[in-house]
Amino acid sequence: MNNLQVTALITERDSVRYTPAGMPIVNAILQHSSQQMEAGIARLAEFEVSAIAAGDISKRFSEAPLSGVYRFTGFLAKKSRNSKSLVFHIIDFSLLDTGA
C-alpha cells in the first residue's frame, strides 16, 4: 500500500498551471519537523519534500495560507517515468494550526 500522511508547512508554492489536457496542477515544497522515537531514543526528523496537488484539490491548495501547519494525505510516485526522484501527490489536507 502506498499511503502517506504527514504534518507540514507549505514553504514554497507555484501558481496554478494546466496540463495539455486542461487539468489544474500546483507544485510545492512541504517542510516537516518532529521528534520521533527510534530504538528507544528520541530523534529529530526534519525533511523537505516536493509535492503536487492536481485536479479539484489544486484550487483549494493554491489558496491555503503559507503560514499554517497542515495534515496532508496522499501517496508517493516518481516525478516522471524515467526519474528516480519521488513526489508527494496530495489527495487531501486540513489546517491544524494557523501559525498566528
N, C-alpha and C positions, 0 to 999 in steps of 0.2 A: 504494500500500500504506500502511496506517495501522498502524504497529507502532512502539512506543516502549519503550526500555529506559533506565532512569535509576537512579543510585545516590543514595539519600536517607535522611534521618531521618524518622521519624513524629513530628511536633511536636504535633499535635492529633488526637484520635480520639474520635468519638461512640460511644455504646453501640449494640449491635445493635438494629436496628428491622426491622419486617416490612412488606412491601408488602401491599396488599389481597389479592393472590394468594398470600400466605404466603411470599414469597421473603425471606430474610435479607439485610440491607444494612448496611454500615458506612461512614460518611462520615469523611474525614480530611483533614488538611493535611500534605503532604510538603515537606521543605526540602532543597534541593540547593546545594552549593558546590564548585566545582572550578576548576582552571586549564585554559584551552583555548587552542590556537594559532589565530590568525586573521590571515591575510595576513602570516605570519612574526612576529607579535607576540603575546606571552602576554597573555591576557585573563582576568580573574576573572569567572566565570559563576556568579551566585547567583540563585535564584528559589524561590518557594513555589508549589505547585500543589494545587488541590483534587483529591481522589481519592475513589474509591468502590470498595469490594470487595463483590461481590454473589454470592449463591449459596453453593456449598460452601466457597469460599475465605474467606468472611466470618468464620467462627468462628476459623480459624487466624490471620487478620489481627487480629481483636479481642483475641487473647491474646498477640500479639507484643510484646515489651518495647519501650517508647518510647526507651530509651537506645541502641539498636543502630543500626548502619548496614546498610541493606538494598539489594539489587538488585531493582528492580521491573520487570516486563514487562507490557505492556498496550497500550491504544490510547486516542486522544483522541476525544471526542464532545461535542456541545453539551449543556449542562446540562439543557435542556428543548427542546422542539420550536421554540419562539419565541425562545430565548435566543441571544445571541452569545458568551456565556462558555463556555469549554471545561472539561471534567472529564476527568481521567486515570482510566480504568477498569482496575483492577488484575486481571490474569489469573493472575499467579504472582509470588512473591517468595521471596528467600532471604537469610538473615543473612550479612553479610560480616564484621562486627566488632561485638563486644558493647559497645564503648564503655567497658569497665572498665579 
